[in-house]
Amino acid sequence: MGWSLTIGRIAGTDIRLHFTFLLFLVWIGVTDYLVRGAAAALDTVVFILLVFLCVTLHEFGHIAMARRFGIRTPQVILSPIGGIASLERMPEKPVQELLVALAGPLVNVAIAGVLMAGFGLGTSQMTAIDFDNATLAERLLLVNVMLVLFNMVPAFPMDGGRVLRALLAMNMGAPRATALAARIGQGFAFLFVLVGLFYNPILIFVGVFIYFAAASEEQTAAFTGFASRLRVRDAMEPSPVVLAAEDLLSAAVDALLSSPQKEFPVVSQNGQVAGMLDRDAMIIGLRDHGAMAAVGTLMRASEPLLIDQPLVEAFDQIRRAGAKAEVVLDTTGAIVGILSQENIAEMLMIDNARPGWRFRRG
């Protein structure tokens, strides 16, 4: 996610703060300072930081459980509406997803239990706590209980929604389970927006996030459903135009205008893949360096795909690299095609229109 900065790294996972979190913290602190004074402002800021420490521990509950199933988490991002742990992939088995989803709320249960034991707070006392006049420990206790209750709302892709999908997937296929969970999640999203209009504006942002996140998860599940039976050869664009690293940018422009390609493999003098040059880099290079610039100075690094590589795996590789397309090699190392996100999206649209369509392109 852009507009965020790394504040630490734990066990291979970057902890990043979104800039809106900093703005939120400053806004709350300044507002409290103007209304109630410096001491109250400091107390509020400390409380918010402790709340987000609890949120971070919640996310690391997910991360730790996912790691048990061999799934890494490159980063976790904190924003005013909560934390987002960016797992490389979701567990394939429903029971594993169930455990990963429950791990986060269970961390908050543990924190609440520690606070109750450490400060002698009983369950009967919780209902009598006046939040405005409560101690710091009492407020943190209430917040952790609220985090558990809120996160377990079955609004996919929140934790409760992931629990719902995992349970559904035990009795139906993952794509159907995801589609149903996503519809339920989007229903809750509308409810959050409606409640937010009258009570708490933050719920509006939560609702909007849930709606689009659920739609994205549904699309990803639909892709996995149809792509699981395909290889790179089935989706690649064969016989691409190839550029040499020493070619001038003017030659690349000619290739762009005379072919349907938007991304071009670049080879070194010995014929090995040296990189990829896409249309955007070409236009920027033409503007900044002119037509006589060498293609090799403008290309990006390449991670070639193999022609018989599973399509799901290849797509994940392209997505993680932040690329639009990647070159495809055969078993001898020769360039035989290009796999692009755009072409995969077109195949998904075809599969949605005619499920089970047999793609024979390679």
C-alpha positions as CSV (number, residue, x, y, z in Angstrom):
1,M,0.0,0.0,0.0
2,G,1.4,3.4,-0.9
3,W,1.6,6.4,1.4
4,S,2.9,4.3,4.3
5,L,6.2,4.1,6.1
6,T,8.0,1.2,7.8
7,I,8.4,1.6,11.5
8,G,9.8,-1.9,12.3
9,R,10.3,-5.5,11.3
10,I,9.4,-8.6,13.2
11,A,10.2,-12.1,12.0
12,G,10.3,-11.1,8.4
13,T,7.2,-8.9,8.5
14,D,7.4,-5.2,8.0
15,I,5.2,-3.1,10.3
16,R,4.0,-0.1,8.3
17,L,2.0,3.0,9.3
18,H,-0.4,4.5,6.7
19,F,-0.1,8.3,6.6
20,T,-3.8,8.6,7.5
21,F,-3.0,7.0,10.9
22,L,-0.5,9.7,11.6
23,L,-3.0,12.4,10.5
24,F,-5.7,10.7,12.7
25,L,-3.3,10.7,15.7
26,V,-2.4,14.4,15.3
27,W,-6.0,15.4,14.8
28,I,-7.2,13.5,17.9
29,G,-4.3,14.9,20.0
30,V,-4.7,18.5,18.9
31,T,-8.5,18.4,19.3
32,D,-8.2,17.0,22.8
33,Y,-5.5,19.5,23.7
34,L,-7.6,22.5,22.6
35,V,-10.7,21.2,24.5
36,R,-9.3,19.5,27.6
37,G,-5.6,20.5,27.9
38,A,-2.2,18.9,27.5
39,A,-2.6,16.2,30.1
40,A,-5.8,14.9,28.6
41,A,-4.3,15.1,25.1
42,L,-1.3,13.0,26.2
43,D,-3.6,10.4,27.9
44,T,-5.7,10.1,24.7
45,V,-2.6,9.7,22.4
46,V,-1.1,7.1,24.7
47,F,-4.5,5.2,24.8
48,I,-4.7,5.2,21.0
49,L,-1.2,4.0,20.7
50,L,-1.9,1.1,23.1
51,V,-5.1,0.3,21.2
52,F,-3.1,0.0,18.0
53,L,-0.5,-2.1,19.8
54,C,-3.4,-4.5,20.6
55,V,-4.4,-4.3,16.9
56,T,-0.8,-5.1,15.8
57,L,-0.7,-8.1,18.2
58,H,-4.1,-9.2,16.7
59,E,-2.6,-9.1,13.2
60,F,0.5,-11.0,14.4
61,G,-1.9,-13.7,15.7
62,H,-3.0,-14.2,12.1
63,I,0.6,-14.0,10.9
64,A,1.9,-16.6,13.4
65,M,-0.8,-19.1,12.6
66,A,-0.3,-18.6,8.8
67,R,3.4,-19.2,9.3
68,R,2.6,-22.6,10.8
69,F,1.1,-23.5,7.4
70,G,4.1,-22.2,5.4
71,I,2.6,-18.9,4.5
72,R,4.8,-15.8,4.8
73,T,3.5,-12.3,5.5
74,P,5.7,-9.6,3.9
75,Q,4.0,-6.7,5.7
76,V,1.2,-5.5,8.0
77,I,-0.2,-2.0,7.5
78,L,-1.9,0.0,10.3
79,S,-4.5,2.6,9.4
80,P,-7.3,4.4,11.3
81,I,-9.8,1.6,10.5
82,G,-7.5,-1.2,11.7
83,G,-4.7,-3.5,10.5
84,I,-4.2,-5.4,7.3
85,A,-1.8,-8.4,7.3
86,S,-0.8,-9.0,3.7
87,L,-0.4,-12.7,3.6
88,E,1.3,-14.1,0.5
89,R,-1.7,-16.3,0.0
90,M,-4.7,-17.7,1.9
91,P,-4.5,-21.3,3.2
92,E,-5.9,-23.8,0.7
93,K,-7.6,-26.0,3.3
94,P,-10.8,-24.6,4.9
95,V,-9.7,-25.8,8.4
96,Q,-6.4,-23.9,8.0
97,E,-8.2,-20.7,7.0
98,L,-10.5,-21.1,10.0
99,L,-7.6,-21.3,12.4
100,V,-5.8,-18.3,10.8
101,A,-9.0,-16.3,11.0
102,L,-9.6,-17.2,14.6
103,A,-6.0,-16.6,15.7
104,G,-6.4,-12.8,15.6
105,P,-9.5,-12.4,17.8
106,L,-8.0,-15.0,20.2
107,V,-5.1,-12.7,20.8
108,N,-7.5,-10.0,21.9
109,V,-9.2,-12.5,24.2
110,A,-5.8,-13.3,25.7
111,I,-5.1,-9.6,26.2
112,A,-8.5,-9.0,27.9
113,G,-7.8,-12.0,30.1
114,V,-4.4,-10.7,31.2
115,L,-5.9,-7.2,31.9
116,M,-8.7,-8.8,34.0
117,A,-6.3,-11.0,36.0
118,G,-3.6,-8.3,36.3
119,F,-6.0,-5.5,37.5
120,G,-8.5,-7.7,39.3
121,L,-11.4,-6.9,36.9
122,G,-14.3,-9.2,36.8
123,T,-16.8,-9.9,34.1
124,S,-19.5,-8.3,36.2
125,Q,-17.5,-5.1,36.5
126,M,-17.1,-4.7,32.8
127,T,-20.7,-3.9,32.2
128,A,-20.5,-1.2,34.9
129,I,-17.5,0.5,33.5
130,D,-18.0,4.2,32.5
131,F,-15.7,4.6,29.5
132,D,-15.2,8.3,30.0
133,N,-14.2,7.9,33.6
134,A,-12.5,4.5,33.4
135,T,-8.9,3.8,34.1
136,L,-6.5,3.1,31.2
137,A,-6.6,-0.7,32.0
138,E,-10.4,-0.7,32.0
139,R,-10.6,1.2,28.7
140,L,-8.1,-1.2,27.1
141,L,-10.1,-4.2,28.4
142,L,-13.3,-2.8,26.9
143,V,-11.6,-2.1,23.6
144,N,-10.2,-5.6,23.3
145,V,-13.6,-7.1,24.0
146,M,-15.1,-4.8,21.4
147,L,-12.4,-5.8,18.9
148,V,-13.3,-9.5,19.4
149,L,-17.0,-8.8,18.9
150,F,-16.6,-6.5,15.9
151,N,-14.1,-8.7,14.1
152,M,-16.3,-11.7,14.5
153,V,-19.2,-10.0,12.6
154,P,-19.6,-12.3,9.5
155,A,-18.7,-9.5,7.1
156,F,-16.2,-11.0,4.7
157,P,-13.3,-10.4,4.4
158,M,-13.3,-9.5,8.1
159,D,-12.2,-12.3,10.5
160,G,-15.8,-13.4,11.1
161,G,-16.4,-13.4,7.4
162,R,-13.4,-15.6,6.8
163,V,-14.6,-18.0,9.5
164,L,-17.9,-18.1,7.7
165,R,-16.2,-18.8,4.3
166,A,-14.1,-21.5,5.8
167,L,-17.1,-23.2,7.3
168,L,-19.0,-22.9,4.0
169,A,-16.0,-24.2,2.1
170,M,-16.1,-27.4,4.1
171,N,-19.5,-28.2,2.5
172,M,-19.1,-26.6,-0.9
173,G,-16.3,-25.5,-3.3
174,A,-14.1,-22.6,-2.4
175,P,-15.4,-20.4,-5.3
176,R,-19.1,-20.9,-4.2
177,A,-18.2,-20.3,-0.6
178,T,-16.3,-17.1,-1.4
179,A,-19.2,-15.8,-3.6
180,L,-21.7,-16.4,-0.8
181,A,-19.5,-15.0,1.9
182,A,-18.7,-11.9,-0.3
183,R,-22.4,-11.3,-0.9
184,I,-23.1,-11.4,2.9
185,G,-20.1,-9.2,3.5
186,Q,-21.3,-6.6,1.0
187,G,-24.7,-6.7,2.8
188,F,-23.0,-5.9,6.1
189,A,-21.0,-3.2,4.3
190,F,-24.2,-1.4,3.3
191,L,-25.4,-1.7,6.9
192,F,-22.1,-0.2,8.2
193,V,-22.5,2.7,5.9
194,L,-26.1,3.3,6.9
195,V,-25.3,3.2,10.6
196,G,-22.2,5.4,10.0
197,L,-24.4,8.1,8.5
198,F,-26.2,8.5,11.8
199,Y,-23.8,7.5,14.5
200,N,-20.1,7.1,13.6
201,P,-18.5,8.3,10.3
202,I,-15.7,5.8,10.7
203,L,-18.1,3.0,10.0
204,I,-18.7,4.6,6.5
205,F,-15.1,4.1,5.6
206,V,-15.2,0.6,7.1
207,G,-18.2,-0.3,5.1
208,V,-16.7,1.0,1.8
209,F,-13.5,-0.9,2.5
210,I,-15.4,-4.1,3.2
211,Y,-17.5,-3.7,0.0
212,F,-14.6,-3.4,-2.3
213,A,-12.4,-5.9,-0.5
214,A,-15.2,-8.5,-0.7
215,A,-15.6,-7.9,-4.4
216,S,-11.8,-8.2,-4.9
217,E,-11.7,-11.5,-2.9
218,E,-14.6,-12.9,-4.9
219,Q,-12.8,-12.0,-8.2
220,T,-9.6,-13.6,-6.9
221,A,-11.5,-16.8,-6.0
222,A,-13.2,-16.9,-9.3
223,F,-9.8,-16.6,-11.1
224,T,-8.4,-19.4,-9.0
225,G,-11.4,-21.6,-9.7
226,F,-10.9,-21.4,-13.5
227,A,-7.1,-21.0,-13.6
228,S,-6.4,-24.0,-11.4
229,R,-6.8,-26.3,-14.5
230,L,-4.6,-24.2,-16.8
231,R,-0.9,-23.7,-17.5
232,V,1.0,-20.7,-18.7
233,R,0.9,-22.1,-22.3
234,D,-2.9,-21.8,-22.2
235,A,-2.9,-18.1,-21.5
236,M,0.2,-16.7,-23.0
237,E,0.4,-14.6,-26.2
238,P,2.7,-16.6,-28.4
239,S,5.6,-15.4,-30.7
240,P,6.2,-12.0,-29.2
241,V,8.3,-9.2,-30.7
242,V,11.6,-9.2,-29.0
243,L,14.0,-6.2,-28.5
244,A,17.7,-6.2,-28.0
245,A,19.2,-4.3,-25.1
246,E,21.3,-2.2,-27.5
247,D,18.3,-1.3,-29.7
248,L,17.4,2.4,-29.9
249,L,14.2,3.5,-28.3
250,S,13.0,4.6,-31.8
251,A,13.0,0.9,-32.8
252,A,10.9,0.1,-29.7
253,V,8.4,2.8,-30.6
254,D,8.1,1.3,-34.1
255,A,7.5,-2.2,-32.6
256,L,4.8,-0.7,-30.3
257,L,3.0,0.9,-33.2
258,S,3.2,-2.0,-35.5
259,S,2.1,-4.8,-33.1
260,P,-0.6,-5.3,-30.5
261,Q,2.0,-5.8,-27.8
262,K,2.4,-3.3,-24.9
263,E,5.3,-5.2,-23.2
264,F,8.4,-6.4,-24.9
265,P,11.0,-8.9,-23.8
266,V,14.6,-7.5,-24.0
267,V,17.5,-9.9,-24.7
268,S,21.3,-9.4,-24.2
269,Q,23.9,-10.0,-26.9
270,N,24.1,-13.7,-26.0
271,G,20.3,-14.0,-26.4
272,Q,19.4,-14.4,-22.8
273,V,16.5,-12.5,-21.3
274,A,17.8,-9.2,-19.8
275,G,14.6,-7.5,-18.9
276,M,11.2,-6.2,-20.0
277,L,10.2,-2.9,-21.5
278,D,6.6,-1.8,-21.2
279,R,4.7,1.0,-22.9
280,D,4.7,3.3,-20.0
281,A,8.5,3.1,-19.5
282,M,8.9,3.6,-23.2
283,I,6.8,6.8,-23.3
284,I,8.6,8.2,-20.2
285,G,12.0,7.3,-21.7
286,L,11.0,9.0,-25.0
287,R,10.1,12.1,-23.2
288,D,13.1,12.3,-20.8
289,H,15.9,10.8,-22.9
290,G,14.8,11.0,-26.6
291,A,14.6,8.4,-29.4
292,M,18.3,7.6,-29.3
293,A,18.3,6.1,-25.8
294,A,19.2,2.4,-25.6
295,V,16.4,0.1,-24.7
296,G,18.6,-1.6,-22.1
297,T,18.8,1.6,-20.0
298,L,15.0,1.8,-19.7
299,M,14.0,-1.9,-19.2
300,R,13.0,-3.4,-15.8
301,A,14.2,-6.6,-14.3
302,S,12.5,-9.8,-15.5
303,E,11.5,-13.0,-13.7
304,P,10.7,-15.3,-16.7
305,L,7.9,-17.8,-16.4
306,L,8.0,-21.4,-17.7
307,I,5.6,-22.6,-20.4
308,D,4.3,-25.5,-18.3
309,Q,4.1,-23.5,-15.0
310,P,0.6,-23.5,-13.3
311,L,-1.2,-20.4,-14.3
312,V,-2.2,-19.5,-10.7
313,E,1.4,-19.7,-9.6
314,A,2.5,-17.6,-12.6
315,F,-0.1,-14.9,-11.9
316,D,1.0,-14.7,-8.3
317,Q,4.6,-14.2,-9.4
318,I,3.6,-11.4,-11.8
319,R,1.4,-9.7,-9.1
320,R,4.1,-9.9,-6.4
321,A,6.6,-8.3,-8.8
322,G,4.1,-5.4,-9.5
323,A,4.4,-6.1,-13.3
324,K,1.8,-6.0,-16.0
325,A,3.3,-8.9,-18.0
326,E,6.2,-11.3,-18.0
327,V,8.1,-13.3,-20.6
328,V,7.5,-17.0,-21.1
329,L,10.3,-19.5,-21.8
330,D,10.2,-23.1,-23.0
331,T,12.3,-26.0,-21.6
332,T,15.3,-24.9,-23.6
333,G,15.2,-21.3,-22.4
334,A,13.9,-19.9,-25.7
335,I,11.3,-17.1,-25.6
336,V,8.0,-18.4,-26.7
337,G,5.4,-15.9,-25.4
338,I,4.2,-13.3,-23.0
339,L,1.8,-13.7,-20.1
340,S,-0.1,-10.4,-19.3
341,Q,-2.6,-9.6,-16.6
342,E,-4.8,-8.0,-19.2
343,N,-5.0,-11.3,-21.1
344,I,-5.8,-13.2,-17.9
345,A,-8.6,-10.8,-17.2
346,E,-10.0,-11.3,-20.6
347,M,-10.0,-15.1,-20.1
348,L,-11.7,-14.7,-16.7
349,M,-14.5,-12.6,-18.4
350,I,-14.9,-15.4,-21.0
351,D,-15.1,-18.1,-18.3
352,N,-17.7,-16.0,-16.4
353,A,-19.8,-15.8,-19.6
354,R,-19.2,-19.4,-20.5
355,P,-18.1,-21.5,-17.5
356,G,-15.8,-24.4,-18.5
357,W,-14.6,-22.8,-21.7
358,R,-11.6,-24.8,-23.1
359,F,-8.7,-22.5,-23.7
360,R,-6.3,-23.8,-26.3
361,R,-3.8,-21.1,-27.0
362,G,-0.3,-22.6,-26.3
